[in-house]
Amino acid sequence: MRIFRDQVTSRFQNELSNIGSSDARKNLLREILQEVILCHMKEANLFEDMAFHGGTSLRLLHRIDRFSEDLDMSLLFANKSYDLPAKMKRLETSLINSGFNFEFQDKSKPAKAMKVFYINDSDILNQFTREIGNVIVGEKIKIKFELDVLPSDYQQFTHSKIESTFSATVNAHDLTTCMGQKIHAVLCRSHFYGMDIIKGRDLYDLEWYLEKGVAPNYKNLRECLIRGGPWKQQKLQIDRTWVVTEIHKSLQTKDFFMILEDLRPLVDSGVFQSVSARWNKNYYSQLVEKKIKRF
């Protein structure tokens, strides 16, 4: 399904009425543009090789009630020579032909399995300065596009539909694979950032998986853990008890004020107040132990 720029203009203006804050309106515009990119990826046949996963997939495919910033993809099969720039050029051409003025920036590093593009658009943001408010001159909507070209052999896939005005059916990781990857993020983000952190968005997603009764894909989780992070290249035996123990240990040193501040701009005020009232180390440790041991 090809989306044209005037469709974005119309949809954004129609959906503004229930959104008050400037940050929430920027989030809405970013989300609409994410859907546009996904639809044009489908149009350009990029999903022949890729699967959608991560926080934005939860939002657009499963309607979790938080906004998300990035588009996370994985190849269906590992291919370290995959020509992502050529694929992104095809996507860029499709978008330009539909009236968009996206800027594609390749930020990939040759030695890294995770390839990175930034897809930016200041033109459409500046078009809605009056409606959004608090827009800095030259400010851009930035969407980070990441593709793992060396994924594990234990990914599991499904076909999922974007439930929206701009609709497309895409290849995606199934929820068990996404759950395992979210546990990896909770346990390993500190290692990659060089500071003792867990992102609020990660705990929010993890709570969603737990409440939905989604069991992790343990084989894929193990491959993610030994590929990168504090358990890199170790001989791990991953099971329910291991996961509960490690999450509990990780939570003990984390600052829940900082965790909540990461989540704040991604949810509405009512959701944030509800989360703030219940989240703490004890709540999360008990939730993880209760739910994961059922799987």
C-alpha positions, 0 to 999 in steps of 0.5 A: 500500500503506497501512502501519499503525503496529503494522506499524512496531512489529513490523518494527522489533523484528524487525530489531533483532537484527543492529544494535548501536549506538544510531545504527544503530538510529535509522537503521533506524527512520528508514528504516522511516518513510521507506518508510512515507511513500513507500508513503503517497505512492503511496496518495495518488497523489503519484507521478502528479506526482513522481519519487524520486531522491537517496541514499535512492532508491539505498538503498531502490530499489537497496540501496546499503549506507549509510543516508540521511536525506532524501527527494528528489523532482522534478516530472516536468514543471516547474511553478512554481505547483505546490501542494505544501502541498495534496499534503502535507496529503493525505499527512498525512491518510493517515498520521494515519488509519493511526495515525501522529503526524507533524508536517509543517512547511513550510520552503519559500521562495516564490522558491526552486525547491526546496520543503522540508518537514520531517516529524518524529515524536518519538512513535514514537522515544520509544516505542523509547527502551529498544531504541535507547538514547541518546534525548534527551527530546523528540528527533525523527526528522526526515525532510527532504522536498525537491521540485524544482518547476523541474527540467530537461527532460532528466530520464529516468525509470523505475518502480522497486520498493522491495525491502522488507517495505513495498513500492511501485512508484514513479516515479524518476529513472533511474540515469544522471540520478541519476549526473549529479546526484551529480556536480553535488553533488560539484562544487557543494556547497561553493558552496551551503554557503559552505565547501570541503567534499565530503560523504562520502556523496556520494563513497560514492555516486559510487564506487557509480555508478562501480563499477556502470558508470553513465554520467552523463546529461550533458545533465541534468548540464549543466542542473544546473550552469548552474542553480546553483553556480559555473558558473551561467548559463555556456555549458558544454560538458560531456563526460567530460574536463571531468568528470574534470578538475573532480572532480580539481581539487575533490578537491585542496583537500578534507579527507578526515578530514572527508569520512570523518566525514560518512560514519561514522554512515551505514555499519556499522563494517566498511564504514567501516574498508574505506573509511577504508583506501583513500580519499584524493585519489590513490585517488579521482582515479585511480578517476574517471579510469579509470571515467568515461573508459570512458563 
